[in-house]
Amino acid sequence: MNKAQFVELVQASGGYKTKGEADMAIKAFIDAVTTALVKKEEVSLVGFGSFVATLQKGKSGVVPGTDKAYTTEDKMVPKFRAGKSLKDSVAAAK
């Protein structure tokens, strides 16, 4: 599903009159979650899941087939943990 299709789905599900209103709602949600994660706060939506920012440790290794070594730095990465209701709904849709 691409963004345009998702906007149409949100419009129908949320009862928005226009696609523009649905798009603004999606943008507001994304901006709010992004702002919270930048502040290293967790966003927990009961039944749906949680958005968290976690520290990913740097690593080092060798590129396969060469002798070239690499290292990466520690960095913060966003993660999503699905809630029980979401997991159950997806599992039931077999």
FENLINNOR-V719702 format. One record per helix or strand of 2 or more residues. SS is the DSSP state (alpha for helix, beta for strand). FROM is the first residue (numbers start at 1). LEN is the number of residues. Records with the same first field share a line. If there is no record, write none. Layout:
# FENLINNOR-V719702
SS->FROM-LEN ; FROM-LEN
This chain:
# FENLINNOR-V719702
alpha->3-12 ; 19-20 ; 84-9
beta->43-3 ; 49-8 ; 60-3 ; 69-3 ; 75-8
